[in-house]
């Protein structure tokens, strides 16, 4: 009897030891100092994003909530696109096993992962584990050289491997391209179902068509027709974008599109005022400061402009710094057939201008330039920024082969494209004042408003596409004496005698790099100008107590 009890005890002891051996080590090994973490969280000011549903009928009100539910699934996909460990880290943070985990989870949620988007993607959890350049679109140890070597030996794989809508995975000793529709099936299938439900509820026929075709795209991995249908939306009160679009998260090649969603309500009154700009699209292309053979008159001419108020966002666009406008789709086939649509998020623009841009400009601009800044100049330049994403070189010919600017410039493309949109928008602004599109007083306000806005953008970090593009512009303008720094006051002023020529010259330089698909020239430009110059650092040091961006609190979530 004693022997039997002893044997039972040994079995139980061995079982306990085995369970102990199987217990997983915590994923979170170390993290940023808590006081520093609180400082970084303080850089985001909470702002409630409400909405007025009075313009919506009963069906559209219900459809809107279905769209928000579908958008939340984009959050889940993007979380996995950023980093393969993200879901497990999030679960560990939610256990509350450590008193600091609540703060860490807040910052993790803002950044969609353990990498600080305001600090060049430096980790704030597991401080010795850097973010893979290719995020989770590729195996984390895959180098550019290994990727290109694979394609050199398997040329039949090039289209799928460099496509927007695949992830690259190892299968034994080989590499394989997995369509998004398979890789994210667990989220795309229910998202498609929710969009179908929204389509059945909405009262607008063109929106119904788009929602159905986008649902189909989630299952087929072919987004062309639904992008075309999005361009054809008419007389709609809900403007929704949902799916894989921007390639900024892929810093290895800039090939892979990240999932996101914008759900907005159309502001018809303000939109009508701005549509006149789209009538000048050909003129804007024609007056680009580059040879005619590099201008692109083949893109579609629709180019609708929508002013909208944001209701909810998800995925890529919600990570870190918030978007104030977007220009989509990115598919050059759609752009050539129908152009692109510019959506201006007026309530977000106003929130940023009031809470962040105005306090910044009051500290960094010379007194005479402060008198010239205005929300209208800021907002209309953002419009032109989005317009200018849709003009200039897109499809190009290099070495006798048809290709695209994006493919040729690889990881330099996002930064250079953002710089192009800003500087070319600034170049065109006086022309549209001259044509009576914008009020005459805005001609004297746009340069100061833009330069003042640079400091808000650069605080996002120069590694980010928008911040890096703005750093390039500021340093170039300072080199040309178009923007001057006064050491005595530590303020910047616009040199109105020089800035027009400098804006034209930088526009030409960037457009020609794109027209020629000159990767080395793009790298050289970025290396030279994408820096925090001493004068810029002095200005940034004065802004430490001003929030960097808003942290939206979406009222619609209370209705789910």
Secondary structure as the mmCIF struct_conf table of DSSP 4:
data_model
#
loop_
_struct_conf.conf_type_id
_struct_conf.id
_struct_conf.beg_label_comp_id
_struct_conf.beg_label_asym_id
_struct_conf.beg_label_seq_id
_struct_conf.end_label_comp_id
_struct_conf.end_label_asym_id
_struct_conf.end_label_seq_id
HELX_RH_AL_P HELX_RH_AL_P1 UNK A 2 UNK A 22
BEND BEND1 UNK A 23 UNK A 23
HELX_LH_PP_P HELX_LH_PP_P1 UNK A 24 UNK A 26
BEND BEND2 UNK A 27 UNK A 27
STRN STRN1 UNK A 31 UNK A 31
HELX_RH_AL_P HELX_RH_AL_P2 UNK A 34 UNK A 41
TURN_TY1_P TURN_TY1_P1 UNK A 42 UNK A 43
STRN STRN2 UNK A 44 UNK A 49
HELX_RH_3T_P HELX_RH_3T_P1 UNK A 53 UNK A 55
BEND BEND3 UNK A 56 UNK A 56
HELX_RH_AL_P HELX_RH_AL_P3 UNK A 58 UNK A 82
TURN_TY1_P TURN_TY1_P2 UNK A 84 UNK A 85
HELX_RH_AL_P HELX_RH_AL_P4 UNK A 86 UNK A 94
TURN_TY1_P TURN_TY1_P3 UNK A 95 UNK A 96
BEND BEND4 UNK A 98 UNK A 98
TURN_TY1_P TURN_TY1_P4 UNK A 99 UNK A 100
HELX_RH_AL_P HELX_RH_AL_P5 UNK A 101 UNK A 111
TURN_TY1_P TURN_TY1_P5 UNK A 112 UNK A 112
BEND BEND5 UNK A 113 UNK A 114
STRN STRN3 UNK A 115 UNK A 116
TURN_TY1_P TURN_TY1_P6 UNK A 117 UNK A 121
STRN STRN4 UNK A 122 UNK A 123
BEND BEND6 UNK A 124 UNK A 124
STRN STRN5 UNK A 125 UNK A 125
BEND BEND7 UNK A 126 UNK A 126
TURN_TY1_P TURN_TY1_P7 UNK A 127 UNK A 128
HELX_LH_PP_P HELX_LH_PP_P2 UNK A 130 UNK A 132
TURN_TY1_P TURN_TY1_P8 UNK A 133 UNK A 137
BEND BEND8 UNK A 138 UNK A 138
TURN_TY1_P TURN_TY1_P9 UNK A 140 UNK A 141
HELX_RH_AL_P HELX_RH_AL_P6 UNK A 144 UNK A 153
HELX_RH_3T_P HELX_RH_3T_P2 UNK A 155 UNK A 157
HELX_RH_AL_P HELX_RH_AL_P7 UNK A 158 UNK A 161
TURN_TY1_P TURN_TY1_P10 UNK A 162 UNK A 162
BEND BEND9 UNK A 163 UNK A 163
TURN_TY1_P TURN_TY1_P11 UNK A 164 UNK A 165
STRN STRN6 UNK A 166 UNK A 171
TURN_TY1_P TURN_TY1_P12 UNK A 172 UNK A 173
STRN STRN7 UNK A 174 UNK A 179
HELX_RH_AL_P HELX_RH_AL_P8 UNK A 180 UNK A 183
TURN_TY1_P TURN_TY1_P13 UNK A 184 UNK A 184
HELX_RH_AL_P HELX_RH_AL_P9 UNK A 185 UNK A 201
BEND BEND10 UNK A 203 UNK A 203
HELX_RH_AL_P HELX_RH_AL_P10 UNK A 205 UNK A 220
BEND BEND11 UNK A 221 UNK A 221
HELX_RH_AL_P HELX_RH_AL_P11 UNK A 224 UNK A 231
TURN_TY1_P TURN_TY1_P14 UNK A 232 UNK A 232
BEND BEND12 UNK A 235 UNK A 235
BEND BEND13 UNK A 237 UNK A 237
STRN STRN8 UNK A 238 UNK A 244
TURN_TY1_P TURN_TY1_P15 UNK A 248 UNK A 249
TURN_TY1_P TURN_TY1_P16 UNK A 251 UNK A 253
BEND BEND14 UNK A 254 UNK A 254
HELX_LH_PP_P HELX_LH_PP_P3 UNK A 256 UNK A 258
STRN STRN9 UNK A 259 UNK A 266
HELX_RH_AL_P HELX_RH_AL_P12 UNK A 268 UNK A 274
HELX_RH_3T_P HELX_RH_3T_P3 UNK A 275 UNK A 280
HELX_RH_AL_P HELX_RH_AL_P13 UNK A 281 UNK A 286
TURN_TY1_P TURN_TY1_P17 UNK A 287 UNK A 287
BEND BEND15 UNK A 288 UNK A 290
HELX_RH_3T_P HELX_RH_3T_P4 UNK A 292 UNK A 294
BEND BEND16 UNK A 299 UNK A 299
BEND BEND17 UNK A 301 UNK A 301
STRN STRN10 UNK A 305 UNK A 315
HELX_RH_3T_P HELX_RH_3T_P5 UNK A 316 UNK A 318
BEND BEND18 UNK A 319 UNK A 321
HELX_LH_PP_P HELX_LH_PP_P4 UNK A 322 UNK A 323
BEND BEND19 UNK A 324 UNK A 324
STRN STRN11 UNK A 325 UNK A 328
HELX_RH_AL_P HELX_RH_AL_P14 UNK A 332 UNK A 338
STRN STRN12 UNK A 341 UNK A 345
HELX_RH_AL_P HELX_RH_AL_P15 UNK A 346 UNK A 352
HELX_RH_PI_P HELX_RH_PI_P1 UNK A 353 UNK A 357
HELX_RH_AL_P HELX_RH_AL_P16 UNK A 358 UNK A 364
STRN STRN13 UNK A 365 UNK A 365
HELX_RH_AL_P HELX_RH_AL_P17 UNK A 367 UNK A 370
TURN_TY1_P TURN_TY1_P18 UNK A 371 UNK A 372
HELX_RH_AL_P HELX_RH_AL_P18 UNK A 375 UNK A 389
TURN_TY1_P TURN_TY1_P19 UNK A 390 UNK A 390
BEND BEND20 UNK A 391 UNK A 392
STRN STRN14 UNK A 395 UNK A 398
TURN_TY1_P TURN_TY1_P20 UNK A 399 UNK A 400
STRN STRN15 UNK A 401 UNK A 404
HELX_RH_AL_P HELX_RH_AL_P19 UNK A 405 UNK A 409
HELX_RH_3T_P HELX_RH_3T_P6 UNK A 410 UNK A 412
HELX_RH_AL_P HELX_RH_AL_P20 UNK A 413 UNK A 434
TURN_TY1_P TURN_TY1_P21 UNK A 435 UNK A 436
BEND BEND21 UNK A 437 UNK A 438
HELX_RH_3T_P HELX_RH_3T_P7 UNK A 440 UNK A 444
TURN_TY1_P TURN_TY1_P22 UNK A 445 UNK A 445
HELX_RH_AL_P HELX_RH_AL_P21 UNK A 446 UNK A 458
TURN_TY1_P TURN_TY1_P23 UNK A 459 UNK A 460
TURN_TY1_P TURN_TY1_P24 UNK A 462 UNK A 463
BEND BEND22 UNK A 464 UNK A 464
HELX_RH_AL_P HELX_RH_AL_P22 UNK A 465 UNK A 479
TURN_TY1_P TURN_TY1_P25 UNK A 480 UNK A 481
BEND BEND23 UNK A 482 UNK A 482
STRN STRN16 UNK A 483 UNK A 486
TURN_TY1_P TURN_TY1_P26 UNK A 487 UNK A 490
STRN STRN17 UNK A 491 UNK A 494
TURN_TY1_P TURN_TY1_P27 UNK A 496 UNK A 498
HELX_RH_AL_P HELX_RH_AL_P23 UNK A 499 UNK A 516
TURN_TY1_P TURN_TY1_P28 UNK A 517 UNK A 517
HELX_RH_AL_P HELX_RH_AL_P24 UNK A 519 UNK A 529
BEND BEND24 UNK A 530 UNK A 531
HELX_RH_AL_P HELX_RH_AL_P25 UNK A 534 UNK A 541
TURN_TY1_P TURN_TY1_P29 UNK A 542 UNK A 545
BEND BEND25 UNK A 546 UNK A 546
BEND BEND26 UNK A 548 UNK A 548
STRN STRN18 UNK A 549 UNK A 554
HELX_RH_3T_P HELX_RH_3T_P8 UNK A 555 UNK A 559
#
